[in-house]
Amino acid sequence: MAEPIVRIDGLRKSFGALAVTNDVALDVMPGELHALIGPNGAGKTTLIHQIAGTLRPDAGRVLIDGADLTGAPPAARARAGLARTFQITSIIPSLDALGNVALAAQARAKRPLRLFGRVAADEALNGEARAALAAVGLSTRAAVPAGRLSHGEKRALEIAMALAMGPKVLLLDEPMAGVGREESGRIVELLRSLKGRYALLLVEHDMEAVFSLADRISVLVYGEVIASGTPQAIRSDPAVRAAYLGDEAA
Ligand SMILES: Nc1ncnc2c1ncn2[C@@H]1O[C@H](COP(=O)(O)OP(=O)(O)OP(=O)(O)O)[C@@H](O)[C@H]1O
């Protein structure tokens, strides 16, 4: 059987007396879209921070592609194949879309850059950036300053920047947040197109999107995973309905 790309085990983090992640275990298999849902304040963002390396757990382990990176900084996790998109936009508004993605590709290509001539290196970076833009459907917007893109296009650009890092797994933190209905439909299709090629861990409040996309859903309530399974199993789980979904999933 294939090994998980991300495996977390016994993860604990408390702020004072509040256990925000309480013995959380979760894995993401190659090509799988695993969604993490839960009510406001359940601990989803705190969990993502611990996986990304921006917050150190009190206990437990984070393995990426088999390597124990529990105490490693975000850069080491990126080298192991983890890329993250942010809830808060991380793009440079005055730079065009292609330039933003090329910068992300450059962060990954640091060493090879010294080996090639500058022009060749720039061309290679631009090639990678164009491929990532094409993968998110933004090829025709390459020369547009990122600040002038629509909100949904900015979300897609952030995903292109993550793809340019050559990841094995993408952490997607609310990619649909603040995006209108039509554009969120486009992001759903974009995520669907990435499934199978990348492992995806998606935190998202849009239940329609989650239930149409996910292979597996884990439900976090008060810092604990109360259920994990297929969308169908989660929809009909009495504990999940009582704690979170209520009539929403009917
Ligand atoms: N640095 C911190 N110090 C103290 N408490 C914190 C800190 N970060 C988060 N918390 C608390 O931890 C709990 C979980 O917060 P978290 O942001 O992880 O939840 P969430 O599931 O991502 O919520 P949302 O869906 O609203 O984004 C909340 O009660 C929050 O107030």
The ligand as a MOL file (V3000), in Angstrom:
LIG
                    3D

  0  0  0     0  0            999 V3000
M  V30 BEGIN CTAB
M  V30 COUNTS 31 33 0 0 0
M  V30 BEGIN ATOM
M  V30 1 N -1.9230 32.3220 19.5380 0
M  V30 2 C -3.0370 32.0070 20.2420 0
M  V30 3 N -3.1320 32.2700 21.5470 0
M  V30 4 C -4.2380 31.9420 22.2680 0
M  V30 5 N -5.3230 31.3200 21.7320 0
M  V30 6 C -5.2820 31.0210 20.4210 0
M  V30 7 C -4.1540 31.3560 19.6060 0
M  V30 8 N -4.4140 30.9410 18.3270 0
M  V30 9 C -5.6470 30.3960 18.3590 0
M  V30 10 N -6.1700 30.4380 19.6200 0
M  V30 11 C -7.4810 29.9000 20.0300 0
M  V30 12 O -7.5120 28.5590 19.6180 0
M  V30 13 C -8.8220 28.1910 19.1800 0
M  V30 14 C -8.7630 27.6140 17.7900 0
M  V30 15 O -8.4490 28.6380 16.8440 0
M  V30 16 P -8.2280 28.3360 15.2980 0
M  V30 17 O -8.0110 29.6440 14.6300 0
M  V30 18 O -7.1920 27.2810 15.1100 0
M  V30 19 O -9.6590 27.7460 14.8820 0
M  V30 20 P -10.2570 27.5120 13.4190 0
M  V30 21 O -10.9070 26.1690 13.4600 0
M  V30 22 O -9.2320 27.7200 12.3850 0
M  V30 23 O -11.3570 28.6420 13.3380 0
M  V30 24 P -11.9440 29.4070 12.0170 0
M  V30 25 O -12.7790 28.3920 11.3070 0
M  V30 26 O -12.7770 30.4910 12.6350 0
M  V30 27 O -10.7870 29.9140 11.2220 0
M  V30 28 C -9.6840 29.4490 19.3110 0
M  V30 29 O -10.3860 29.3650 20.5330 0
M  V30 30 C -8.6720 30.5610 19.3320 0
M  V30 31 O -9.1490 31.6560 20.0630 0
M  V30 END ATOM
M  V30 BEGIN BOND
M  V30 1 1 1 2
M  V30 2 1 2 3
M  V30 3 2 2 7
M  V30 4 2 3 4
M  V30 5 1 4 5
M  V30 6 2 5 6
M  V30 7 1 6 7
M  V30 8 1 6 10
M  V30 9 1 7 8
M  V30 10 2 8 9
M  V30 11 1 9 10
M  V30 12 1 10 11
M  V30 13 1 11 12
M  V30 14 1 11 30
M  V30 15 1 12 13
M  V30 16 1 13 14
M  V30 17 1 13 28
M  V30 18 1 14 15
M  V30 19 1 15 16
M  V30 20 2 16 17
M  V30 21 1 16 18
M  V30 22 1 16 19
M  V30 23 1 19 20
M  V30 24 2 20 21
M  V30 25 1 20 22
M  V30 26 1 20 23
M  V30 27 1 23 24
M  V30 28 2 24 25
M  V30 29 1 24 26
M  V30 30 1 24 27
M  V30 31 1 28 29
M  V30 32 1 28 30
M  V30 33 1 30 31
M  V30 END BOND
M  V30 END CTAB
M  END
